[in-house]
Amino acid sequence: MAQVKRIRRDVSGIILLDKPRGLTSNAALQKVRWLLNAEKAGHTGSLDPLATGVLPLCFGEATKFSQYLLDADKGYETVAQLGVITSTGDAEGEVLERREVTVGRAELEALLPRFRGEIKQIPPMYSALKRDGQPLYKLARAGEVVEREARSVTIARLELLAFEQSQVRLAVACSKGTYIRTLVEDIGQLLGCGAHVAELRRTLAGPFSLDQTVTLDELIQVHEAEGSAALDRYLLPSDSGLTHWPLLQFSEHSAYYWLHGQPVRAPEAPKFGMVRVQDHTGRFIGIGEVGEDGRVAPRRLIRSA
């Protein structure tokens, strides 16, 4: 008997998932997409399987703006295990070396300022960065180590929350592209005892925080009880990740030409930069960029319903 093709729903918005441990970001995305029965989906940057916490999932028209969430600052809480060095820099890797931990809270707190502000990081081999089209983690699993160029990242906050025996809990606020595993390994190296990430929880992703998230178990329970459409209650507006941008409301005349790809003038527009745009009814219709001539050029448009 031929299998009936599932008809996907055309839904748009963002679901803030509290990603469970042990699941890849893509596996989490595909599971929620199946539950929502959504036609189009994408996530906003990977969390390691070990990590939990804020993972914005974009559906439909919201996928057009996922890059801006990918570029946003992030916040984490991590538990660093001192005295144990692993192949991956986290608890999922093979233990390479064990060292005695002779440092205490005072030594660690004296070291932390060296990692605040703009710092250089060498991306780990176990990362999704690509070399000649191959992710580094695939090369690492094959036993290859390739040279990686140091990158500049910014650590806006690095605070010691707890120091218990050989485990350290840290709060981190950082720019995109920061590797917490590398941060923990570098701290461990300077302490002389080595370290790896035992736990990692993302607490912030751009404007989104943990208290806004929903768990996968909750989504599954609602789906089983009420069906896919009931999950629409968890969808945030497609521009909810861009609320820190200036908001412009166009007249019906201006919105018509702008939606047809033409830059338009907006007296209340800032002098430069990216803006969110609504039409005369208050409907979000896309994002634009203010040019040198003061006109707002369309950059990403929302498809009309």
Backbone hydrogen bonds, N-H to C=O, Kabsch-Sander energy under -0.5 kcal/mol:
donor,donor_aa,acceptor,acceptor_aa,energy
8,R,6,R,-0.7
9,R,37,N,-4.1
11,V,9,R,-1.3
13,G,59,F,-2.0
14,I,236,L,-1.8
15,I,57,L,-2.4
16,L,14,I,-0.5
17,L,15,I,-1.0
17,L,55,L,-2.0
18,D,214,V,-2.5
19,K,17,L,-1.2
19,K,53,G,-2.7
22,G,49,P,-3.6
23,L,20,P,-1.1
23,L,49,P,-0.6
25,S,47,L,-0.7
28,A,24,T,-2.2
29,L,25,S,-2.4
30,Q,26,N,-2.7
31,K,27,A,-1.9
32,V,28,A,-2.3
33,R,29,L,-2.8
34,W,30,Q,-2.1
35,L,31,K,-2.2
36,L,32,V,-2.8
37,N,33,R,-1.4
38,A,33,R,-1.9
39,E,9,R,-2.5
42,G,58,C,-2.3
44,T,56,P,-1.0
51,A,48,D,-1.2
52,T,200,L,-2.1
53,G,19,K,-1.2
54,V,202,R,-2.1
55,L,17,L,-2.2
57,L,15,I,-2.8
58,C,42,G,-3.3
59,F,13,G,-2.5
60,G,40,K,-2.0
62,A,59,F,-1.8
63,T,60,G,-1.7
64,K,61,E,-1.5
65,F,62,A,-1.8
66,S,63,T,-1.1
68,Y,65,F,-0.8
69,L,65,F,-0.8
70,L,66,S,-2.2
71,D,67,Q,-1.7
72,A,69,L,-0.9
74,K,174,C,-2.6
75,G,204,L,-2.1
76,Y,172,V,-3.1
77,E,201,R,-2.5
78,T,170,L,-2.5
79,V,199,E,-2.1
80,A,78,T,-0.6
80,A,168,V,-3.4
81,Q,79,V,-0.5
81,Q,196,H,-3.0
82,L,80,A,-0.8
82,L,166,S,-3.0
83,G,194,G,-2.5
84,V,81,Q,-0.7
85,I,97,E,-2.7
87,S,94,E,-2.1
91,A,197,V,-1.6
93,G,90,D,-1.5
96,L,85,I,-3.0
97,E,85,I,-1.6
99,R,83,G,-2.9
102,T,100,E,-0.7
108,L,104,G,-1.9
109,E,105,R,-2.8
110,A,106,A,-1.8
111,L,107,E,-1.0
111,L,108,L,-0.7
112,L,108,L,-1.8
114,R,111,L,-1.9
115,F,112,L,-2.4
116,R,113,P,-1.2
117,G,155,I,-3.0
119,I,153,V,-2.8
121,Q,151,R,-2.8
127,S,125,M,-2.0
131,R,134,Q,-2.8
134,Q,131,R,-1.8
136,L,129,L,-3.3
137,Y,127,S,-1.9
138,K,135,P,-0.9
139,L,135,P,-1.3
140,A,136,L,-2.8
141,R,137,Y,-2.1
142,A,138,K,-1.1
143,G,140,A,-1.7
144,E,139,L,-2.8
151,R,121,Q,-3.4
153,V,119,I,-2.5
155,I,117,G,-2.9
156,A,154,T,-0.8
156,A,173,A,-1.7
157,R,173,A,-1.8
159,E,171,A,-2.4
161,L,159,E,-0.6
161,L,169,R,-3.0
162,A,169,R,-1.5
164,E,167,Q,-2.5
165,Q,163,F,-0.5
167,Q,164,E,-2.6
168,V,80,A,-2.5
169,R,162,A,-2.6
170,L,78,T,-2.8
170,L,168,V,-0.5
171,A,159,E,-2.6
172,V,76,Y,-2.9
173,A,157,R,-2.2
174,C,74,K,-2.7
175,S,154,T,-2.1
178,T,175,S,-1.2
180,I,178,T,-0.7
183,L,179,Y,-2.1
184,V,180,I,-2.7
185,E,181,R,-2.6
186,D,182,T,-2.7
187,I,183,L,-2.1
188,G,184,V,-2.6
189,Q,185,E,-2.2
190,L,186,D,-2.0
191,L,187,I,-1.9
192,G,188,G,-1.0
193,C,188,G,-1.0
194,G,188,G,-2.4
196,H,81,Q,-1.5
197,V,89,G,-2.6
198,A,79,V,-3.1
198,A,196,H,-0.6
199,E,79,V,-1.4
201,R,77,E,-2.7
202,R,52,T,-3.0
203,T,75,G,-2.1
203,T,201,R,-0.6
204,L,75,G,-1.7
205,A,208,F,-2.2
206,G,73,D,-2.9
208,F,205,A,-1.9
210,L,203,T,-1.3
212,Q,209,S,-1.9
213,T,210,L,-1.9
214,V,16,L,-2.4
216,L,18,D,-0.6
219,L,215,T,-1.8
220,I,216,L,-2.4
221,Q,217,D,-2.4
222,V,218,E,-2.3
223,H,219,L,-2.4
224,E,220,I,-2.5
225,A,221,Q,-1.8
226,E,222,V,-3.1
227,G,222,V,-0.6
227,G,223,H,-1.8
230,A,227,G,-0.8
231,L,228,S,-1.9
232,D,229,A,-1.5
233,R,230,A,-1.2
234,Y,231,L,-2.0
235,L,232,D,-1.4
236,L,14,I,-3.0
240,S,237,P,-2.0
242,L,239,D,-1.9
243,T,240,S,-0.6
245,W,242,L,-2.2
248,L,276,R,-2.7
250,F,248,L,-0.5
250,F,278,Q,-2.9
255,A,251,S,-2.8
256,Y,252,E,-1.7
257,Y,253,H,-1.6
258,W,254,S,-2.6
259,L,255,A,-2.5
260,H,256,Y,-0.5
260,H,257,Y,-0.6
261,G,258,W,-1.8
262,Q,257,Y,-2.2
264,V,296,V,-1.7
266,A,294,G,-0.6
269,A,266,A,-2.3
273,G,290,V,-0.7
275,V,288,G,-2.6
276,R,246,P,-3.0
277,V,286,G,-2.3
278,Q,248,L,-2.8
279,D,283,R,-2.3
282,G,279,D,-1.8
285,I,277,V,-2.7
286,G,277,V,-0.9
287,I,300,R,-2.5
288,G,275,V,-2.3
289,E,297,A,-2.3
290,V,273,G,-2.6
291,G,289,E,-0.5
291,G,295,R,-2.7
294,G,291,G,-1.9
296,V,264,V,-3.6
297,A,289,E,-2.7
297,A,295,R,-0.7
299,R,287,I,-2.8
300,R,287,I,-1.7
302,I,285,I,-2.3
